[in-house]
Amino acid sequence: MNSSKITKFRESNYLSKIPFYLFCIFIAWFILSLLILPNINVLVDIFWVDGQLSLSAFDRLSRSDRAIRAVLNSFLLASVLTITVNIVGTFIVLATEYFDIKGAKLLRVGFMSTLVFSGMVLNNGYLYVYGQNGVLTNLLLQVFPNMDPNWFTGFPAVLFVMTFACTTNHMLFLRNGVKGLDNNTIEAAKNLGSNQWQVLRQIVFPTLFPVIITLVIMSFQLGLGAMAAPTMVGGEFETISPLILNFTQRPASRDLAALLSIILGFAQIILLIVMTRNEKKGNFMSISKTKTRVVKQKIENPVLNGIVHVLAYVLFLIYLIPLVLVVLFSFMNLQGISQSILSLEYFTLDNYADILSNRSNFGPLLTSMVYSGGAAVLAVLFMILVARLVMKNKKNKLAEWTEYLFYIPWLLPGLMIALGLIISYDSPSLLLFGNSVVGSVWILPLIYLIMMLPSTLRYIKGAYYSFDNNLEDASRILGSSSIRTFVQVILPALLPTALALVALNFNNFLADYDLSAFLYHPAYPTLGIAIRKNADAANNVNAAAVNLVYSVIIMGVSAIMFYIVYGRGSKIGERKSGIKKSKKVIKAPVIETGIGDTGVSDPTTGGK
Amino acid sequence: MKKKWLLTLTSAMTLFLLGACSSEESGENTGDGGNNDENKEVLVYSNSLAGGRQEWIDEKATEAGFDVQYVEAGGGEVLNRLLAEANSPQADVTFGMDEAMFFELLDEDLFVEYEPSWVNELPEETNIGEGYFHPLVEQRIFLMYNEEFVSAEEAPENWQDLSDMTEFAQKYRVPAQLGSGTDQKAILSILLQYVDEDGELGIAQEGWDEVEQYLANGYQTPENEEQLQNFADGSVPISYHFLGGIPAAEEEFGFTAVPINPEQGVITMREQIAIINKGEDNDYSAAEEFVDWFGSAEIQSAFVEEFGGLPVNEIASESASDRLLEIAEATEPMEVDWNFVRENLNAWIEKVELELMP
């Protein structure tokens, strides 16, 4: 094709490729010295005992009914969860973004709440509704006095909580996908006589396919790695992650942790490879060069419309009530909290006063924000570049392997990756340009960054698939340098996904404790450390209350960050990426070279 | 635009942090080499800094002319961190973990020998650290019952009695996980009664069976419940706890705990302090002064008056609260061979976790 010749010509230009070569060297260095070497070192350290390979971990594990059961449970949970989460996730995204549902804005707030409301706090919230003294349990007990108040436990409870808790990714990425749909295609299909179901099945879902693949992989991973829900509501239903964490923290049992973690990691990566193969077979995207924003579809069948409305609002309540209860309980004193009783009698502001008046809490909050914020931004930028490299060289084996190597952090628990870095670089090393990681300030954000890479890469790659390559070619033909093309055309198009990832990564590591305790610099304690210090059950009987207050504060900080970065940022992104409101469509001629609405400020003067 | 602005801000903050830190590091270097009398810099790793302790220590230490930095985390985490950093130790002093952990660190040659000025104030049998580490505070972990719901006659006499007492089935607390020291001690309290050289991991089969039944018959507190609340309201009126935490727990939850003193005694561990080995050229004077100062009867008395606890130091132990002394008198320390425990503890806990926990 014409455009590719021009591209080749430009890229054969020796000078313009220098940044490209430098970047390749950087990637090679990063993979070798930060992903491969430390992890090999830590595995050798763990499995190489007294000069020979020790595989007693297999033996010890196979004798443990508890561990085997936990592994099986994890896989069961992951499989079922993949189905339920994707059903609920797709439904809430369609309900808020695609179909015309009354009060969609309000619904969206509720469905988005899991972005800041997650982990232990979320489970706590669910227990305030369904637990032993929960609101719903009390109501049910009045109707069925013989019911077991501890009904909300085991596999069904875990599945229930996680089905709703894990739709965060859908609300971010599938939502971006739906918003990126092209209304023209939908209109065209309708004009050709398709009904709503056909449009959904034959146009909407195929276009969203790459995102959905990513979401399937991620839901599976969330199920495998389930931690909070099984510990909080699982009861007898144990999964493997709590065990892994436990074993990681005890040096003598690390081989067990590594083994279990590798089993989970491989399952994850096999799924990924299968999915990627599928992805390569073909992708659908809108070939329209003038994307217009989707007009919300009114469901034509009135009965169906009613059902969808009711369902949407029921889900809204399921999402929001636990959150509201957590906020309310953070104002109760210890008696109220420990007996799960909401009452004015127990109301207190002391919990908040204690924490907010303590100035030593603000430093750690700032440190954690800088660490996880910095790591999140860098991880996303880095992965955008890597994903671009991978996508441009799809047929190249080396590029394919580069991609897989970035999934290494999925194989081992974070603590072990940290350990690997320490073992490898506890004295100044040439590979780190004469630096050592021990006692350094930047090792903690570096580990955060490494841990963020796999899922970030996966999502960005998904976003690239739904991005129109012609935009890029057009920009090049119009005379932009590759760097300018990247900054002005590609980046804005990826911005909604990139910002969502920044926000998500930021939230994931904001209150990290396990890695912090292992690595934080004495001068800069992190939020997780500060929380533990004030909410340690052994030292502070008031720990439950303090924890709740911290949770609410963290939710507040995350929500603000999320709003600033994602809420506002993605609007800017949409403006730049060429998705226009239907009214303001700039009609450009669709010609063979693929010049369309490129988002370049003025296509007509672009040097054609 | 907002995004660019944010990005700039984040990068600027990161750079600022990095800059601030590197300048501080260079400051430390000059401090180390030069006049230690004015600027005694000490980096402390400890699991015993929570609940306002760090602020308290910091205030007193500054008065005493120290410039202390802290790394604070749970006992297991501090241990892991010290072990991981073994090749280039950062800490100067560590305190707060128990004998078993300190022996583990000693195995890695992580301590330097030092005899603090207050060594003679310790009861001789408590100082088992071979000159490398020394005890500060004593903790006892014991079985207890809530006198409101259980009478002295009904109460069990020993840990393993519980598994046969149908009246208390699911009504006594057992550890739900074994990460924390206190939970591990509950298991140790049973295992150590069945030491047998020929048994698996040095424990007779009977001991393993007892642990299994003890765990199976008891109540594991779910993450969302507060075990002390369960203990107070009588739903789980038999539990175990560590000595130092009793007064605060009794006050907050309004119960009176009666300790059970089995024939073998109760597990008694002592929080230790030691100076970290940072090579032969390192100047240890500031660290030594800190140990002398922190372990002294004066500081330890003031410390327990503020935060509770039972100092090992005989002079300081008079400052312990009456309630603590009362419980301490009602229980007898069990004789524990910590070297034996240290050799096997990890394997024991792992076996319990893998094979015996329900």
Interface residues (C-beta under 8 A of the other chain):
Chain A: R60 L61 R63 S64 D65 R66 A67 M120 N123 N124 L127 G131 T231 M232 V233 G235 P242 L243 N246 F247 Q249 R250 P251 A252 S253 L256 L334 S338 Q339 S360 T367 V370 G373 G374 V377 L419 I422 I423 D426 S427 S436 V438 G439 V441 W442 P445 L495 L499 D514 S516 A517 F518 L519 Y520 H521 P522 A523 Y524 P525 I529 R532 K533 N534 D536 A538 N539 N540 V541 N542 A544 I564 V565 R568 G569 I572
Chain B: M1 K2 K3 L6 L7 T10 S11 M13 T14 L17 L18 C21 E24 L43 L49 A50 G51 R53 Q54 E55 Q69 Y70 V71 E72 A73 G74 G76 E77 V78 N80 R81 L83 A84 E85 N87 S88 Q90 Q177 L178 G179 S180 T182 P222 E223 N224 E225 E226 L228 Q229 F242 G245 A248 A249 E252 F253 N346 A347 I349 E350 E353 L354 E355 M357
